[in-house]
Amino acid sequence: MPYYEYRCTKCGKIFEKFNAIKDADKSQVCPSCASEAIRHFVAPEVIFHGSGYYVTDHRSESSAKGEGK
């Protein structure tokens, strides 16, 4: 079972809960104020390590440093 993030609709607290996939979209109870909390979607972080990526192989050094803007 994976962890999911939820955000309280009243106090705004963001917390994680270990849920079954079938229960992921069900509202939860906020641990701070006991109000309803809905699932909070977070974009995954992408890190380009190694070769084979445009950012690591083909970008010019000035572009990578943010020069020329």
C-alpha positions as CSV (number, residue, x, y, z in Angstrom):
1,M,0.0,0.0,0.0
2,P,1.4,3.4,-1.0
3,Y,1.4,6.7,0.9
4,Y,-0.9,9.5,-0.3
5,E,-0.9,13.2,0.5
6,Y,-4.1,14.9,1.7
7,R,-4.9,18.5,2.4
8,C,-7.4,19.7,5.0
9,T,-10.2,21.8,3.5
10,K,-10.5,23.8,6.8
11,C,-7.0,24.4,8.2
12,G,-4.9,23.6,5.1
13,K,-2.6,21.1,6.8
14,I,-1.0,18.7,4.4
15,F,-0.4,15.2,5.7
16,E,0.4,11.7,4.4
17,K,-1.6,8.6,5.0
18,F,-0.8,4.9,4.2
19,N,-3.9,3.7,2.1
20,A,-4.9,1.0,-0.2
21,I,-5.1,2.1,-3.8
22,K,-8.9,1.6,-3.8
23,D,-9.2,4.0,-0.9
24,A,-6.8,6.7,-2.3
25,D,-9.5,9.1,-3.5
26,K,-11.8,8.8,-0.5
27,S,-11.7,11.9,1.8
28,Q,-9.9,11.5,5.1
29,V,-10.0,13.1,8.5
30,C,-7.5,15.8,9.3
31,P,-5.3,14.9,12.3
32,S,-5.2,18.5,13.4
33,C,-8.8,19.7,13.3
34,A,-10.8,16.6,12.5
35,S,-12.3,18.2,9.3
36,E,-12.5,16.7,5.9
37,A,-9.2,16.3,4.0
38,I,-9.0,15.7,0.2
39,R,-6.2,14.1,-1.8
40,H,-3.4,16.5,-2.6
41,F,-1.6,15.9,-5.9
42,V,2.1,16.6,-6.0
43,A,4.2,16.6,-9.2
44,P,7.1,14.2,-9.0
45,E,10.6,15.7,-8.9
46,V,12.7,14.9,-12.0
47,I,16.4,14.8,-11.8
48,F,18.5,14.1,-14.9
49,H,21.6,12.1,-14.0
50,G,24.0,10.5,-16.5
51,S,24.0,10.7,-20.2
52,G,21.2,10.4,-22.7
53,Y,19.2,13.6,-21.8
54,Y,19.1,16.9,-23.7
55,V,20.0,18.8,-20.5
56,T,23.1,16.8,-19.8
57,D,24.3,16.1,-23.4
58,H,23.3,18.7,-25.9
59,R,22.7,22.1,-24.2
60,S,25.3,24.7,-24.6
61,E,27.1,25.9,-21.5
62,S,25.7,29.4,-21.7
63,S,22.2,28.0,-22.0
64,A,22.7,25.7,-19.0
65,K,24.0,28.6,-16.9
66,G,21.0,30.8,-17.8
67,E,23.1,33.3,-19.8
68,G,21.7,35.3,-22.7
69,K,18.3,36.0,-21.3
